[in-house]
Amino acid sequence: MHTAAKVIARQARASEDAAYQVAGMLIVSLIPAMFWTLAVAGICSAVGHRPGAVALIGLGCAIAAFCAATFHAVISQRQR
């Protein structure tokens, strides 16, 4: 039988888990995206080609989206 206290406790736990998952997704997606964007910009500058800001932003967004999608797939499989 579900009591109100159990339901409230389960909802509080779920909201804490969601906050940790959002923080984890930000860490897993933003840090690699920033690293690889800076690496590409540095390598391109070293060989004499200055990449545009729009190209670097697009690259960073693509990397972040890929990492976030991968993280989401792994987390959703783990919760089943």
C-alpha positions as CSV (number, residue, x, y, z in Angstrom):
1,M,0.0,0.0,0.0
2,H,1.3,3.4,-1.0
3,T,1.3,6.0,1.7
4,A,1.7,9.7,1.1
5,A,5.2,9.7,2.8
6,K,6.4,6.9,0.5
7,V,5.2,8.7,-2.6
8,I,6.7,12.0,-1.5
9,A,10.0,10.2,-0.7
10,R,10.1,8.5,-4.1
11,Q,9.4,11.8,-5.9
12,A,12.2,13.5,-4.0
13,R,14.6,10.8,-4.9
14,A,13.6,11.0,-8.5
15,S,14.2,14.7,-8.6
16,E,17.6,14.3,-7.0
17,D,18.5,11.6,-9.6
18,A,17.3,13.9,-12.4
19,A,19.5,16.8,-11.1
20,Y,22.5,14.5,-11.0
21,Q,21.8,13.2,-14.5
22,V,21.6,16.7,-15.9
23,A,24.9,17.6,-14.2
24,G,26.5,14.5,-15.5
25,M,25.2,15.2,-19.0
26,L,26.7,18.7,-18.9
27,I,30.0,17.4,-17.7
28,V,30.1,14.5,-20.2
29,S,29.1,16.7,-23.2
30,L,30.7,20.1,-22.5
31,I,34.2,19.1,-21.4
32,P,35.0,16.9,-24.5
33,A,33.4,19.5,-26.8
34,M,35.5,22.3,-25.4
35,F,38.6,20.2,-25.5
36,W,38.2,19.1,-29.1
37,T,37.1,22.5,-30.3
38,L,40.2,24.1,-28.8
39,A,42.4,21.3,-30.2
40,V,41.0,21.8,-33.7
41,A,41.5,25.6,-33.4
42,G,45.0,25.2,-32.1
43,I,46.0,22.7,-34.8
44,C,44.5,24.8,-37.6
45,S,46.2,27.9,-36.3
46,A,49.5,25.9,-36.1
47,V,49.3,24.9,-39.8
48,G,48.4,28.4,-40.9
49,H,44.6,28.2,-41.3
50,R,42.3,30.3,-39.2
51,P,38.9,28.6,-38.8
52,G,35.9,30.8,-38.6
53,A,34.0,31.3,-35.4
54,V,30.8,29.8,-36.9
55,A,32.7,26.6,-37.9
56,L,34.1,26.2,-34.4
57,I,30.8,26.8,-32.8
58,G,29.2,24.3,-35.1
59,L,31.9,21.7,-34.4
60,G,31.5,22.2,-30.6
61,C,27.7,21.9,-30.8
62,A,27.9,18.7,-32.9
63,I,30.4,17.1,-30.5
64,A,28.3,18.1,-27.4
65,A,25.1,16.8,-29.0
66,F,26.8,13.5,-29.9
67,C,28.2,13.1,-26.3
68,A,24.8,14.0,-24.8
69,A,23.0,11.5,-26.9
70,T,25.5,8.8,-26.1
71,F,25.2,9.6,-22.4
72,H,21.4,9.5,-22.5
73,A,21.4,6.1,-24.3
74,V,23.7,4.6,-21.7
75,I,21.8,6.0,-18.7
76,S,18.4,4.9,-20.1
77,Q,19.7,1.4,-20.6
78,R,21.0,1.3,-17.1
79,Q,17.7,2.3,-15.6
80,R,15.7,-0.5,-17.1
